[in-house]
Amino acid sequence: MQTIYLDIMVGGRFYRQLPYTYCPLWPVDTDEVHDFVVRNLPSLRNKTFNILFSNAKVI
């Protein structure tokens, strides 16, 4: 299992970063990632946001 960081952008601005654990043997499903973000940040349920993948953790 590996951990990548999801940078959540709302309106072109950085909103929050979430760690996401996945198995590198299988491709990452975009719908699964979207559901993960909405499950952890329910305030974004009906909003438009972008997800960027990052290897660096924001402190």
N, C-alpha and C positions, 0 to 999 in steps of 0.2 A: 504494500500500500504506500502511496505517495501523497503528499499534501501540496496543493497549489493554493494560491490566494486569489480570490475573486474580488476585483475592484468594481464596486457598484457605482455607476455614474448616473445622476439624475439631472437632466437639463444641461448636460455638458460639464457638470461639476462633480467632483469626487464626493460621494455620500458616505460610503462605509466599505470596509474590507472584511471578507469572510473567509476563513480557512475551509477548504473543500478536500476531502480525502477520496481518492479513487484508486482503482487498480489499473496499472499501465498496460495490462494484457488486453483490455477491452477498450474500445473508443468511448470517449465521454459523450453522453447523450445530451443534446442542448435542452430538450424538454425537461430532463431530470435536473439539470443545473438550474433552470428557471424555477422549477417547483421547489428546489432547495432554498433558493433566495427568497421566494415568497413565503415559504414556511418559517424562515428565520426572521424575516422582516415583513410582517403582515401589513404594515403601513404602505407598502409598495404594490399591493394587490391589484389595484386598478390604475396604476400609473405606468408611464413609459419610462423604461430605464435600460441602460446598456450594461453588459457584463464584459469586463476585460480580464484576461488571465495574466497572472504575474507570479514571479518566483521570489519577489522581495516583499517582506512584511513591513507594513507601515507602522512606525512606532508612535 
